[in-house]
Amino acid sequence: MISGVRVFEAAGGVLVVGGGPAGMAAAAAALRHGARVTLLEAGYDLGGQYWRHLADERRGAHEHRLHHGWSTFQRLHEEITGHPRCDVVLGGSVWAIDRHDDAPPVVHVMVGAPDGTDREPRSYTPDRLILATGGQERTLPFPGWDLPGVFTAGAAQALAKGERVAVGQRVLVAGAGPFLLPVVSSLIRTGATVVGVAEASGRRRLARGWLTRPWELASTSSKAGELGGYLKDLVRHRVPYWTGRTVVAAHGTDRVHSVTLADLHPDWTRVEGSERVVEVDAVCVSHGFVPRTELAVAAGCQLDEQGFVITAAGQQTSVPNVYSAGELTGIGGADLALAEGEVAGTTAAGGVPRPSLIGQRKNLQNFAIRLESAHGIRPGWQTWPDPQTMLCRCEDVTVGELRDIAAKTQSRGLRSLKLTTRAGLGVCQGRTCGRNVEDLLSESLLPAGRTSYRPIATPVRLGELAATITPEREDPLP
Ligand SMILES: Cc1cc2nc3c(=O)[nH]c(=O)nc-3n(C[C@H](O)[C@H](O)[C@H](O)COP(=O)(O)OP(=O)(O)OC[C@H]3O[C@@H](n4cnc5c(N)ncnc54)[C@H](O)[C@@H]3O)c2cc1C
């Protein structure tokens, strides 16, 4: 085991990693069922991506107006913070998990500002571990996607929600999925003109995904209400919503000044001759979300073929005493994350989830299946980039270089592919390009989720690492 100079050991209890909707619901449920709980959150606030707050100095009395489900956030926040059996650690980044056969995993954390020099190393040995580390956006590459002025939709949303800043004046929103709509609403509220929304999935696929067995959607009516609000914004501000269309190139020298839009076939290959150029000063792109599975992989949890953590009825993973909830197990939005978190917290604390909660989770999981069937990425995207398109932005590896080197070396393993192509070898360690690399080398070289294998889940300075090695662990010199 790695132990630190200033190591904090907290044996026993339920340890929750991630303070988003899933982690908050898990912590609250575990407390309700009598457990001692530690909640670790890398950020300086609870709420995750869904309840992202204004910075402290700009926080106002009307923050609730910026959020959906604010009363749920407040209820959970009150339940957790200040509870005598709950320790909430903000600014606590879990950077590694050690496995020890039948013993509980050891969770290594750095507590403090990520850019500070005095982070406190801690190790936790919980009885039960709940992983709720959420997801991150996936953006598909196209020529010019690395120009200034091209943002991920999530980054634009974070700037709008956290800073009240719009990324541009004339903004195009493109990609796939209902997440594009809250981004449009936030852009409008921060003063931008949204010139259009390009949804890559075509009308027929959208209809098949969303309109089959419509009565099942009744159980997710809160989502319909949220969606209705976004659609109202589209109509009121006359924002065109195109389906079966996407951005296939961004143009500019020092920043984007226009984009090429193209119609797409159902498999997302482009319809030749359908291209048209639109002037913009910013583009927001998002093609969905992928789970942040580094810690789950480190803990030994099995993933499914889409790269999500496999869970049983009580949110148990394949590793005894390790549970998982939220975007890690499938992309279904904040309500599903809340339901899964509550189930995980209940079972981890030795309780039995209410049948109504299990039913609610099932409905929301069905909603997630619709989401994937209507908006999930199709393989035709691989025809959008040309060989010069940047793929790995940390190491400047183009799509052409990746394909050439992989073909020449016939590399099969992730490690050798990283070393020979350099894709995923930079600062972000493949967080941004990993899934795209997996797709582009799809002759089953890299099964989904494989590029999430990073023994160190968040950046740690070498000095911090060195300070966590105890003398007895050092190997004797020959
Ligand atoms: C950039 C972005 C913006 C989004 N904006 C919206 C939106 O406006 N509206 C909407 O409906 N949906 C939005 N979503 C989707 C939304 O995030 C999810 O539906 C919901 O928040 C999932 O809840 P969760 O608890 O599973 O994950 P999250 O909310 O992502 O929470 C996970 C938490 O885990 C923490 N964490 C991760 N790794 C570690 C670690 N190693 N150590 C400690 N803590 C860790 C993170 O800091 C985070 O707070 C957004 C997603 C992203 C990625």
PDBQT file of the ligand as one rigid body, heavy atoms in Angstrom, charges set to zero:
ROOT
HETATM    1  C1  LIG A 501     -19.553  19.559 -18.878  1.00  0.00    +0.000 C 
HETATM    2  C2  LIG A 501     -20.952  19.021 -18.619  1.00  0.00    +0.000 A 
HETATM    3  C3  LIG A 501     -22.038  19.901 -18.466  1.00  0.00    +0.000 A 
HETATM    4  C4  LIG A 501     -23.321  19.400 -18.236  1.00  0.00    +0.000 A 
HETATM    5  N1  LIG A 501     -24.366  20.281 -18.114  1.00  0.00    +0.000 NA
HETATM    6  C5  LIG A 501     -25.637  19.792 -18.005  1.00  0.00    +0.000 A 
HETATM    7  C6  LIG A 501     -26.779  20.679 -17.990  1.00  0.00    +0.000 A 
HETATM    8  O1  LIG A 501     -26.624  21.879 -18.041  1.00  0.00    +0.000 OA
HETATM    9  N2  LIG A 501     -28.018  20.131 -17.930  1.00  0.00    +0.000 N 
HETATM   10  C7  LIG A 501     -28.203  18.766 -17.878  1.00  0.00    +0.000 A 
HETATM   11  O2  LIG A 501     -29.350  18.300 -17.846  1.00  0.00    +0.000 OA
HETATM   12  N3  LIG A 501     -27.165  17.916 -17.864  1.00  0.00    +0.000 NA
HETATM   13  C8  LIG A 501     -25.901  18.393 -17.936  1.00  0.00    +0.000 A 
HETATM   14  N4  LIG A 501     -24.850  17.527 -17.984  1.00  0.00    +0.000 N 
HETATM   15  C9  LIG A 501     -25.137  16.088 -17.793  1.00  0.00    +0.000 C 
HETATM   16  C10 LIG A 501     -25.195  15.911 -16.266  1.00  0.00    +0.000 C 
HETATM   17  O3  LIG A 501     -23.878  16.107 -15.824  1.00  0.00    +0.000 OA
HETATM   18  C11 LIG A 501     -25.588  14.564 -15.761  1.00  0.00    +0.000 C 
HETATM   19  O4  LIG A 501     -26.843  14.196 -16.224  1.00  0.00    +0.000 OA
HETATM   20  C12 LIG A 501     -25.596  14.473 -14.214  1.00  0.00    +0.000 C 
HETATM   21  O5  LIG A 501     -24.934  15.539 -13.597  1.00  0.00    +0.000 OA
HETATM   22  C13 LIG A 501     -24.938  13.171 -13.831  1.00  0.00    +0.000 C 
HETATM   23  O6  LIG A 501     -24.754  13.095 -12.450  1.00  0.00    +0.000 OA
HETATM   24  P1  LIG A 501     -23.533  12.268 -11.853  1.00  0.00    +0.000 P 
HETATM   25  O7  LIG A 501     -23.639  12.430 -10.380  1.00  0.00    +0.000 OA
HETATM   26  O8  LIG A 501     -23.498  10.908 -12.422  1.00  0.00    +0.000 OA
HETATM   27  O9  LIG A 501     -22.222  12.980 -12.405  1.00  0.00    +0.000 OA
HETATM   28  P2  LIG A 501     -21.647  14.450 -12.240  1.00  0.00    +0.000 P 
HETATM   29  O10 LIG A 501     -22.701  15.464 -12.069  1.00  0.00    +0.000 OA
HETATM   30  O11 LIG A 501     -20.684  14.614 -13.357  1.00  0.00    +0.000 OA
HETATM   31  O12 LIG A 501     -20.830  14.363 -10.872  1.00  0.00    +0.000 OA
HETATM   32  C14 LIG A 501     -19.626  13.657 -10.748  1.00  0.00    +0.000 C 
HETATM   33  C15 LIG A 501     -18.783  14.342  -9.692  1.00  0.00    +0.000 C 
HETATM   34  O13 LIG A 501     -17.650  13.522  -9.414  1.00  0.00    +0.000 OA
HETATM   35  C16 LIG A 501     -16.547  14.352  -9.178  1.00  0.00    +0.000 C 
HETATM   36  N5  LIG A 501     -15.339  13.576  -9.472  1.00  0.00    +0.000 N 
HETATM   37  C17 LIG A 501     -14.984  13.003 -10.644  1.00  0.00    +0.000 A 
HETATM   38  N6  LIG A 501     -13.803  12.377 -10.530  1.00  0.00    +0.000 NA
HETATM   39  C18 LIG A 501     -13.415  12.557  -9.242  1.00  0.00    +0.000 A 
HETATM   40  C19 LIG A 501     -12.268  12.151  -8.519  1.00  0.00    +0.000 A 
HETATM   41  N7  LIG A 501     -11.287  11.439  -9.089  1.00  0.00    +0.000 N 
HETATM   42  N8  LIG A 501     -12.158  12.519  -7.210  1.00  0.00    +0.000 NA
HETATM   43  C20 LIG A 501     -13.169  13.230  -6.605  1.00  0.00    +0.000 A 
HETATM   44  N9  LIG A 501     -14.270  13.656  -7.258  1.00  0.00    +0.000 NA
HETATM   45  C21 LIG A 501     -14.395  13.317  -8.557  1.00  0.00    +0.000 A 
HETATM   46  C22 LIG A 501     -16.745  15.512 -10.167  1.00  0.00    +0.000 C 
HETATM   47  O14 LIG A 501     -16.029  16.670  -9.729  1.00  0.00    +0.000 OA
HETATM   48  C23 LIG A 501     -18.247  15.695 -10.150  1.00  0.00    +0.000 C 
HETATM   49  O15 LIG A 501     -18.662  16.699  -9.251  1.00  0.00    +0.000 OA
HETATM   50  C24 LIG A 501     -23.540  18.006 -18.151  1.00  0.00    +0.000 A 
HETATM   51  C25 LIG A 501     -22.444  17.140 -18.275  1.00  0.00    +0.000 A 
HETATM   52  C26 LIG A 501     -21.154  17.632 -18.497  1.00  0.00    +0.000 A 
HETATM   53  C27 LIG A 501     -20.017  16.650 -18.626  1.00  0.00    +0.000 C 
ENDROOT
TORSDOF 0
